[in-house]
């Protein structure tokens, strides 16, 4: 450390000067390390990619990345530091297959820096056997983007080469929302402030729900950051968030540990429930299609299309992983151009394919895939949608088949759904009960009936009554979402009567959670504290307001001896027993195999 001599006095360098010298030495000696945090797909439980994070020297004031990058920005050294960080991140990256993504953090001010060129990044990627299609530039906002038109132009240039764009810390401030609107990224990462304790905070849940709806319409993938609690992860899974990241899933490390198997099992169990509790997924529409390995010559594909005039396209695969789409008409247009035949006829098929087709997991709901397809560029609007199972080729769906399926499903739903709650009515309920009984596997039926609903309706009016009915439907659905299984069913019998059919273990715990959630929020429906209410006969009775009575019928028989009438009759008996007690309660009965 150099000292300055002023006259006869030796003056020690200031703290800022010492830190500047330390930072300069770190950059010159490249004394930073890259660690990687896994990003998990909530759709198929696979590792989607890794975010590369930077760590400074542990024995330095800059061990923390926040301290390191904040001071580098102040000292005007942000560009050289980020360049080294990217080099270290790419050099140490170990992607497991060519569809995994590497997220590289880039400050918003670096994007428009004339020194920042993708050519340097491309060279590093090629040395590691990677391509721009493996890289997501994650824009961090150490300062707001001042010139969006320039940023859009620069990012458009990178995107044309295959790089993708993510906006970090969405929801943390106005600037991130503006960046989403202006830059239209491929990924949005929700800030931890909205994820922490989301399972106990309805406002946060509604905000994230809005993000889910928005990203579906815009064909953008949503990543929840900072997940530390299992309840947070399960709720986000059920809400339809695409990807998850946080200490619960995996801590940043030079070589990340495998994901906990129990965690993956929980995700599988709590996957998003689709409209009206039916698993209307794109996998149901998967149709076979001709596949070509990526090194097959274009001439072979052209011959196939000549011999099969009805074939609209073919999928290009690397092994059994889809990497592109060849459209018949476009291929022939390419070959028909000047010198097209001589230039392309003997080249590998990947020179003629669309390297960025719409590829979706089989578990995505059909309606979401439809929105993604309709968000594509006009030139690709009616291209085939490629469907994968665990990342491998499963089939394709045409836009026509998707739209026909949605139309039929909506017509079916409209015929039998309750107009207030949108839940399945009596016909689907009977159909589901009959299916469960015929399967001869254990399941439970929970009938829910509100107590003193007539008093509430008479006191507060029909509009408030409808709100209470909707609230009850939400409580039952959310409880089944969190504590039940993916194929569980919720229906609306009519009025204030509901039914849930579940194969979850611990059905009594399911009832207790349903009662807890109902009692926790129902008080917000009242305008004052309630001590007494009127029963159906007009008698005043002590009660804190509307309560709910549950009839739990557990069917453990596997010999086919239980009928619909048995279940309905027992539920009616249990309902009377529950209503005879004060407060929100449940009464239960177990049908077991006869010895």
C-alpha positions as a printed Julia matrix, in Angstrom:
595×3 Matrix{Float64}:
   0.0     0.0     0.0
   1.52    3.31   -1.08
   1.61    6.34    1.25
   1.6     9.93    0.09
   4.29   12.38    1.34
   3.11   15.95    1.87
   6.04   18.13    3.02
   7.52   16.25    5.94
   4.2    14.51    6.77
   3.37   11.01    5.6
  -0.37   10.78    4.94
  -1.99    7.33    4.9
  -4.3     6.66    1.97
  -8.02    7.14    2.57
 -10.42    4.22    2.96
 -11.75    4.88   -0.54
  -8.24    4.8    -2.0
  -7.44    1.52   -0.24
 -10.64   -0.03   -1.52
  -9.93    1.24   -5.04
  -6.5    -0.37   -4.98
  -7.98   -3.61   -3.64
 -10.6    -3.65   -6.42
  -7.96   -2.94   -9.07
  -5.9    -5.87   -7.8
  -8.92   -8.19   -7.81
  -9.71   -7.29  -11.42
  -6.09   -7.51  -12.57
  -5.5   -10.86  -10.86
  -9.03  -12.08  -11.65
  -9.57  -13.1    -8.02
 -13.27  -13.77   -8.34
 -15.13  -17.08   -8.56
 -18.34  -18.24  -10.19
 -20.95  -20.29   -8.35
 -24.14  -21.7    -9.85
 -27.67  -21.89   -8.46
 -30.11  -24.31  -10.1
 -33.36  -23.13  -11.69
 -35.98  -25.87  -11.49
 -38.86  -26.44  -13.9
 -42.13  -26.75  -11.98
 -43.7   -28.34  -15.05
 -41.58  -31.48  -15.23
 -39.25  -31.38  -12.19
 -36.13  -31.11  -14.37
 -33.27  -28.64  -13.91
 -33.96  -25.97  -16.52
 -30.65  -24.19  -16.05
 -28.31  -22.36  -13.68
 -27.82  -18.74  -12.71
 -24.13  -17.87  -12.54
 -23.32  -15.74   -9.5
 -20.05  -14.03   -8.62
 -18.18  -14.26   -5.34
 -15.23  -12.06   -4.39
 -12.21  -13.13   -2.32
 -13.35  -14.35    1.1
 -10.5   -12.47    2.85
 -11.41   -9.17    1.19
 -13.92   -6.37    1.91
 -15.4    -7.41   -1.43
 -16.33  -10.97   -0.48
 -19.99   -9.99   -0.85
 -21.09   -9.57   -4.49
 -23.24   -6.57   -3.52
 -20.24   -4.75   -2.02
 -18.05   -5.78   -4.97
 -20.33   -4.62   -7.79
 -21.63   -1.52   -6.01
 -18.09   -0.24   -5.43
 -17.02   -1.18   -8.98
 -19.86    0.96  -10.3
 -18.82    3.89   -8.11
 -15.19    3.49   -9.19
 -16.05    3.23  -12.89
 -14.82   -0.37  -13.07
 -18.13   -2.12  -13.65
 -17.45   -3.14  -17.26
 -14.07   -4.9   -16.7
 -15.42   -6.6   -13.56
 -18.54   -7.9   -15.33
 -16.46   -9.04  -18.3
 -14.26  -11.18  -16.03
 -17.35  -12.43  -14.18
 -18.9   -13.59  -17.48
 -15.66  -15.28  -18.52
 -15.44  -17.14  -15.2
 -19.13  -18.08  -15.36
 -18.9   -19.55  -18.87
 -15.59  -21.29  -18.19
 -16.93  -23.09  -15.11
 -20.4   -23.91  -16.45
 -21.28  -27.59  -16.73
 -24.65  -27.9   -18.45
 -26.04  -31.42  -18.49
 -27.56  -31.24  -21.99
 -27.91  -28.78  -24.85
 -31.35  -27.54  -23.77
 -30.24  -26.29  -20.36
 -29.78  -22.54  -19.95
 -27.01  -20.48  -18.37
 -28.21  -17.19  -16.87
 -25.54  -14.46  -16.95
 -26.09  -11.27  -14.95
 -25.54   -8.02  -16.84
 -26.05   -4.55  -15.39
 -28.49   -2.39  -17.31
 -25.85    0.29  -17.93
 -23.48   -2.29  -19.47
 -26.0    -3.19  -22.19
 -25.48    0.1   -24.01
 -21.75    0.3   -23.28
 -19.87    0.42  -26.59
 -17.28   -1.99  -25.16
 -19.9    -4.69  -24.6
 -19.98   -6.93  -27.67
 -21.51  -10.38  -27.98
 -18.58  -11.53  -30.1
 -16.4   -11.95  -27.02
 -19.11  -14.0   -25.27
 -19.61  -16.13  -28.39
 -15.93  -17.08  -28.51
 -16.03  -18.19  -24.87
 -19.18  -20.22  -25.46
 -17.73  -22.01  -28.47
 -14.69  -23.04  -26.45
 -17.05  -24.69  -23.94
 -19.17  -26.36  -26.64
 -22.1   -24.01  -25.97
 -24.13  -21.72  -28.25
 -26.06  -18.45  -27.76
 -29.22  -20.6   -27.53
 -27.9   -21.77  -24.13
 -27.51  -18.24  -22.72
 -29.93  -15.87  -21.02
 -28.71  -12.33  -20.35
 -30.29  -11.48  -16.99
 -30.59   -7.71  -16.74
 -29.99   -6.52  -13.19
 -30.93   -2.97  -12.29
 -28.13   -1.36  -10.36
 -29.48    1.72  -12.1
 -32.51    2.26  -14.31
 -32.29    2.02  -18.09
 -32.31    5.59  -19.39
 -32.49    4.98  -23.15
 -34.95    2.17  -23.87
 -34.88    2.68  -27.63
 -31.12    2.07  -27.69
 -31.41   -0.85  -25.26
 -34.12   -2.46  -27.45
 -31.93   -2.06  -30.52
 -28.9    -3.6   -28.83
 -30.88   -6.48  -27.3
 -32.59   -7.11  -30.64
 -29.14   -7.64  -32.15
 -28.26  -10.21  -29.46
 -31.61  -11.95  -29.8
 -31.09  -12.38  -33.53
 -28.04  -14.5   -32.66
 -30.02  -16.74  -30.32
 -29.45  -15.11  -26.9
 -32.48  -14.72  -24.63
 -33.32  -11.9   -22.2
 -34.54  -11.96  -18.6
 -35.65   -9.05  -16.4
 -34.59   -9.48  -12.78
 -36.37   -8.3    -9.6
 -39.8    -7.85  -11.19
 -42.22   -6.28   -8.74
 -39.48   -4.59   -6.72
 -40.13   -1.18   -8.26
 -41.54    0.81  -11.15
 -38.36    0.61  -13.22
 -38.53   -3.21  -13.55
 -42.15   -3.02  -14.71
 -41.21   -0.39  -17.27
 -38.35   -2.59  -18.48
 -40.81   -5.48  -18.97
 -43.15   -3.28  -21.01
 -40.38   -1.81  -23.16
 -38.07   -4.81  -23.66
 -40.63   -7.67  -23.73
 -38.2   -10.24  -22.26
 -38.23  -14.01  -22.66
 -38.14  -14.49  -18.87
 -39.38  -12.49  -15.9
 -37.86  -13.19  -12.47
 -40.17  -12.29   -9.59
 -38.41  -10.51   -6.75
 -38.05  -12.36   -3.45
 -40.02   -9.62   -1.68
 -43.16  -10.97   -3.4
 -42.28  -14.65   -2.81
 -41.36  -14.6     0.88
 -44.31  -15.89    2.95
 -46.62  -15.75   -0.08
 -48.62  -18.7     1.27
 -49.76  -16.49    4.17
 -50.21  -13.24    2.23
 -53.2   -12.93   -0.12
 -52.0    -9.61   -1.58
 -48.71  -11.18   -2.7
 -50.59  -14.19   -4.05
 -52.87  -11.96   -6.14
 -49.92   -9.97   -7.51
 -48.07  -13.14   -8.55
 -51.32  -14.49  -10.0
 -51.45  -11.38  -12.18
 -47.88  -12.06  -13.35
 -48.87  -15.64  -14.23
 -51.81  -14.45  -16.35
 -49.73  -11.73  -18.02
 -46.84  -14.03  -18.92
 -49.23  -16.63  -20.35
 -50.72  -14.04  -22.69
 -47.28  -12.71  -23.7
 -45.56  -16.1   -24.11
 -43.03  -15.18  -21.4
 -41.65  -17.65  -18.86
 -41.95  -16.8   -15.17
 -39.26  -17.58  -12.58
 -39.86  -17.2    -8.83
 -36.69  -16.29   -6.93
 -35.69  -16.62   -3.3
 -37.82  -19.63   -2.37
 -36.87  -20.84    1.1
 -40.05  -22.49    2.42
 -41.81  -25.61    1.12
 -45.22  -23.94    1.43
 -44.01  -21.13   -0.84
 -42.87  -23.63   -3.47
 -46.05  -25.7    -3.4
 -48.32  -22.69   -3.77
 -46.26  -21.32   -6.67
 -46.37  -24.75   -8.31
 -50.15  -24.89   -8.07
 -50.47  -21.31   -9.36
 -48.71  -22.23  -12.58
 -45.37  -20.44  -12.14
 -43.01  -22.02  -14.68
 -39.65  -22.11  -12.84
 -38.33  -21.81   -9.29
 -35.04  -20.78   -7.72
 -33.91  -20.42   -4.11
 -32.08  -21.98   -1.18
 -34.86  -24.58   -0.74
 -34.08  -25.94   -4.21
 -30.33  -25.51   -4.15
 -27.71  -23.15   -2.75
 -25.16  -21.51   -5.06
 -22.07  -23.7    -5.4
 -19.21  -24.34   -7.8
 -20.8   -27.75   -8.43
 -24.48  -27.65   -7.35
 -25.8   -30.66   -5.45
 -28.61  -32.82   -6.93
 -32.16  -31.71   -6.16
 -33.72  -33.46   -3.15
 -35.9   -36.35   -4.38
 -38.55  -35.63   -1.73
 -38.81  -32.07   -3.01
 -39.36  -33.3    -6.58
 -42.05  -35.7    -5.34
 -43.83  -32.8    -3.61
 -43.74  -30.75   -6.81
 -45.19  -33.66   -8.79
 -47.98  -34.02   -6.26
 -48.9   -30.33   -6.21
 -48.74  -29.5    -9.9
 -51.13  -26.85  -11.07
 -54.79  -27.87  -11.14
 -56.31  -26.96  -14.44
 -59.74  -25.39  -15.14
 -62.64  -27.16  -13.42
 -60.22  -29.7   -11.97
 -59.7   -31.51  -15.29
 -56.21  -32.25  -16.55
 -56.68  -30.78  -20.01
 -53.05  -30.83  -21.03
 -51.39  -30.47  -24.4
 -50.07  -34.02  -24.05
 -53.56  -35.28  -24.89
 -53.17  -33.79  -28.36
 -49.69  -35.16  -29.12
 -49.63  -36.71  -32.6
 -46.72  -38.58  -34.22
 -44.61  -36.83  -36.84
 -41.62  -37.65  -39.04
 -38.31  -36.9   -37.31
 -34.89  -36.25  -38.84
 -31.59  -36.32  -37.01
 -29.92  -32.91  -37.24
 -27.1   -34.14  -39.52
 -29.41  -35.71  -42.12
 -29.1   -34.0   -45.51
 -31.74  -31.57  -46.74
 -32.17  -33.75  -49.82
 -33.57  -36.58  -47.65
 -36.14  -34.25  -46.06
 -37.13  -32.85  -49.48
 -37.63  -36.37  -50.81
 -39.84  -37.21  -47.84
 -42.06  -34.17  -48.48
 -42.28  -35.0   -52.19
 -43.49  -38.5   -51.34
 -45.86  -37.34  -48.56
 -47.85  -34.36  -49.83
 -50.06  -34.23  -46.7
 -47.04  -33.73  -44.39
 -46.9   -30.08  -43.33
 -43.63  -30.37  -41.45
 -41.05  -32.49  -39.66
 -39.14  -32.22  -36.41
 -35.33  -32.11  -36.27
 -33.91  -33.99  -33.29
 -30.57  -34.5   -31.62
 -30.95  -38.07  -30.42
 -34.47  -37.89  -28.97
 -34.38  -34.21  -28.02
 -36.16  -31.8   -30.43
 -33.95  -28.96  -31.68
 -35.85  -27.53  -34.64
 -38.81  -27.6   -37.0
 -38.83  -27.89  -40.81
 -41.91  -26.55  -42.59
 -42.58  -28.09  -46.0
 -43.51  -24.9   -47.89
 -40.58  -22.91  -46.5
 -38.1   -25.65  -47.37
 -39.26  -25.75  -50.99
 -39.19  -21.94  -51.19
 -35.6   -22.01  -49.98
 -34.62  -24.62  -52.55
 -36.49  -22.81  -55.35
 -34.56  -19.56  -54.88
 -31.6   -18.58  -57.01
 -28.8   -21.11  -56.4
 -30.97  -22.61  -53.64
 -30.71  -26.15  -54.91
 -26.95  -26.1   -55.4
 -26.32  -24.28  -52.12
 -28.52  -26.35  -49.78
 -29.31  -29.76  -51.33
 -26.4   -31.6   -49.72
 -26.21  -29.58  -46.51
 -27.39  -30.94  -43.13
 -31.06  -30.34  -42.33
 -30.25  -27.97  -39.47
 -29.38  -25.33  -42.1
 -33.03  -25.29  -43.19
 -34.8   -25.65  -39.85
 -36.4   -23.1   -37.53
 -34.05  -23.33  -34.55
 -36.54  -21.64  -32.18
 -39.89  -23.4   -32.62
 -42.5   -23.48  -29.87
 -41.56  -26.47  -27.69
 -43.77  -27.21  -24.67
 -43.97  -29.85  -21.96
 -46.86  -32.31  -22.21
 -48.21  -31.16  -18.81
 -48.95  -27.59  -19.92
 -52.68  -26.79  -20.15
 -54.02  -26.58  -23.7
 -55.29  -23.02  -23.21
 -51.86  -21.8   -22.11
 -50.22  -23.4   -25.15
 -52.84  -21.74  -27.35
 -51.94  -18.33  -25.9
 -48.23  -19.02  -26.43
 -48.84  -20.07  -30.03
 -50.95  -17.0   -30.79
 -48.21  -14.74  -29.37
 -45.74  -15.87  -32.03
 -44.67  -13.79  -35.0
 -47.23  -13.74  -37.84
 -44.93  -15.76  -40.06
 -44.91  -18.61  -37.5
 -48.46  -18.27  -36.23
 -49.73  -21.6   -37.59
 -46.56  -23.65  -37.22
 -46.79  -27.0   -35.48
 -46.26  -27.03  -31.7
 -43.64  -29.54  -30.54
 -44.55  -31.5   -27.39
 -41.98  -33.09  -25.07
 -42.12  -35.58  -22.23
 -39.3   -35.11  -19.71
 -37.48  -33.04  -22.32
 -37.69  -35.73  -25.01
 -39.76  -35.82  -28.18
 -43.39  -36.86  -27.58
 -45.24  -35.55  -30.65
 -46.74  -32.39  -32.16
 -50.06  -30.56  -32.15
 -51.47  -28.42  -34.95
 -53.12  -25.08  -34.22
 -56.36  -26.46  -35.65
 -56.4   -29.39  -33.2
 -55.67  -27.05  -30.29
 -58.47  -24.61  -31.14
 -60.98  -27.42  -31.78
 -60.13  -28.99  -28.43
 -60.55  -25.7   -26.55
 -63.91  -25.07  -28.22
 -65.22  -28.52  -27.29
 -63.98  -28.27  -23.71
 -65.55  -24.83  -23.21
 -68.87  -26.04  -24.56
 -68.76  -29.04  -22.23
 -67.83  -26.88  -19.23
 -70.51  -24.29  -19.92
 -73.21  -26.99  -20.01
 -72.45  -28.36  -16.57
 -70.7   -25.61  -14.59
 -72.21  -23.49  -11.82
 -72.55  -19.94  -13.18
 -71.43  -18.3    -9.92
 -68.32  -20.32   -9.02
 -67.49  -21.9   -12.37
 -67.15  -25.27  -10.61
 -68.53  -28.5   -12.11
 -72.2   -29.15  -11.3
 -74.2   -32.28  -10.57
 -73.62  -34.2   -13.81
 -69.79  -34.06  -13.6
 -70.02  -34.72   -9.84
 -72.0   -37.95  -10.34
 -69.66  -38.94  -13.17
 -66.58  -38.43  -10.95
 -68.09  -40.33   -8.01
 -69.03  -43.24  -10.25
 -65.53  -43.3   -11.73
 -63.93  -43.38   -8.28
 -66.18  -46.17   -7.06
 -65.55  -48.22  -10.19
 -61.78  -47.84   -9.78
 -62.05  -49.56   -6.36
 -59.21  -47.49   -4.91
 -59.31  -45.6    -1.58
 -60.69  -42.04   -1.73
 -62.7   -39.66    0.42
 -65.72  -37.44   -0.17
 -66.17  -34.18    1.72
 -69.58  -32.53    1.6
 -69.54  -28.89    2.75
 -72.64  -26.98    3.84
 -72.78  -23.46    5.29
 -74.57  -22.89    8.61
 -76.79  -19.77    8.99
 -76.35  -18.78    5.34
 -80.02  -17.69    5.17
 -79.44  -15.29    8.09
 -76.38  -13.87    6.32
 -78.24  -13.45    3.01
 -81.2   -11.75    4.71
 -78.94   -9.45    6.75
 -76.37   -8.39    4.14
 -78.15   -8.96    0.83
 -77.75  -11.27   -2.17
 -74.57   -9.61   -3.46
 -72.77  -10.28   -0.17
 -74.28  -13.76   -0.18
 -72.76  -14.46   -3.59
 -69.4   -13.23   -2.28
 -69.63  -15.67    0.64
 -70.43  -18.53   -1.73
 -67.42  -17.61   -3.88
 -65.23  -17.33   -0.77
 -66.27  -20.83    0.33
 -65.47  -22.21   -3.14
 -62.03  -20.57   -2.99
 -61.31  -22.01    0.48
 -62.17  -25.55   -0.64
 -60.18  -25.28   -3.88
 -57.11  -23.79   -2.18
 -57.17  -26.44    0.55
 -57.36  -29.23   -2.02
 -54.61  -27.52   -4.03
 -52.22  -27.41   -1.08
 -53.14  -30.6     0.79
 -54.66  -32.78   -1.92
 -53.47  -34.53   -5.07
 -53.35  -33.29   -8.69
 -56.37  -35.33   -9.85
 -58.61  -34.39   -6.92
 -62.01  -32.88   -7.72
 -64.06  -29.94   -6.39
 -67.7   -29.42   -7.39
 -70.62  -27.11   -6.57
 -73.79  -29.06   -5.85
 -75.84  -25.87   -5.68
 -76.65  -23.02   -3.28
 -74.25  -23.26   -0.33
 -73.47  -26.96   -0.81
 -70.09  -28.13   -2.17
 -68.25  -31.41   -2.64
 -64.57  -32.36   -2.73
 -63.34  -35.79   -3.83
 -59.74  -36.6    -2.9
 -57.29  -39.48   -2.79
 -55.04  -37.63   -0.34
 -53.63  -39.42    2.65
 -54.97  -38.06    5.93
 -58.51  -36.99    4.93
 -59.27  -35.72    8.44
 -56.3   -33.35    8.22
 -57.83  -32.12    4.95
 -61.07  -31.31    6.81
 -59.28  -29.56    9.67
 -57.35  -27.39    7.23
 -60.54  -26.54    5.33
 -62.24  -25.44    8.57
 -59.21  -23.43    9.67
 -59.01  -21.53    6.4
 -62.75  -20.82    6.37
 -62.87  -19.5     9.95
 -59.7   -17.48    9.43
 -61.18  -15.31    6.68
 -64.97  -15.36    7.0
 -65.0   -12.56    9.61
 -64.01  -10.08    6.89
 -67.49  -10.56    5.41
 -69.15   -8.85    8.39
 -69.53   -5.15    9.08
 -69.42   -5.63   12.87
 -68.59   -8.27   15.44
 -71.2   -11.05   15.41
 -72.35  -12.68   18.65
 -75.76  -14.13   17.75
 -77.53  -15.15   14.54
 -80.96  -16.43   13.5
 -81.46  -20.07   12.6
 -83.83  -21.22    9.82
 -86.8   -21.08   12.18
 -86.06  -17.49   13.19
 -84.71  -18.39   16.64
 -81.75  -16.38   17.91
 -78.76  -18.59   18.73
 -75.22  -17.89   19.86
 -72.7   -18.03   17.01
 -69.8   -15.87   15.79
 -71.5   -15.78   12.38
 -71.61  -18.2     9.46
 -69.86  -21.51   10.09
 -69.37  -24.58    7.9
 -70.3   -28.21    8.52
 -68.34  -30.96    6.76
 -69.41  -34.56    6.18
 -66.39  -36.78    5.59
 -67.06  -40.14    3.96
 -63.91  -42.24    3.56
 -64.21  -45.13    1.09
 -61.5   -47.69    1.76
 -63.41  -50.62    0.27
 -61.74  -52.2    -2.72
 -64.31  -54.94   -3.28
 -66.91  -52.79   -5.11
 -69.46  -53.15   -2.33
 -70.07  -49.39   -1.89
 -72.64  -47.61   -4.08
 -73.47  -43.98   -4.82
 -76.56  -44.34   -2.64
 -74.41  -45.55    0.28
 -72.17  -42.5     0.02
 -75.08  -40.03   -0.31
 -77.06  -41.57    2.54
 -74.09  -41.57    4.89
 -73.23  -37.97    3.97
 -76.79  -36.87    4.87
 -76.54  -38.6     8.24
 -73.16  -37.0     8.98
 -74.47  -33.58    7.93
 -77.19  -33.7    10.61
 -74.63  -34.81   13.19
 -72.23  -31.97   12.29
 -74.95  -29.31   12.25
 -76.05  -30.33   15.75
 -72.71  -29.07   17.08
 -71.6   -25.46   17.52
 -69.02  -23.83   15.27
 -67.28  -25.14   12.18
 -66.93  -28.92   12.59
 -66.68  -32.13   10.6
 -68.19  -35.55   11.19
 -66.72  -38.68    9.6
 -67.44  -42.28    8.67
 -65.13  -44.95    7.19
 -66.36  -47.62    4.78
 -63.92  -50.52    5.07
 -63.72  -53.96    3.49
 -65.88  -56.53    5.2
 -63.81  -59.12    7.01
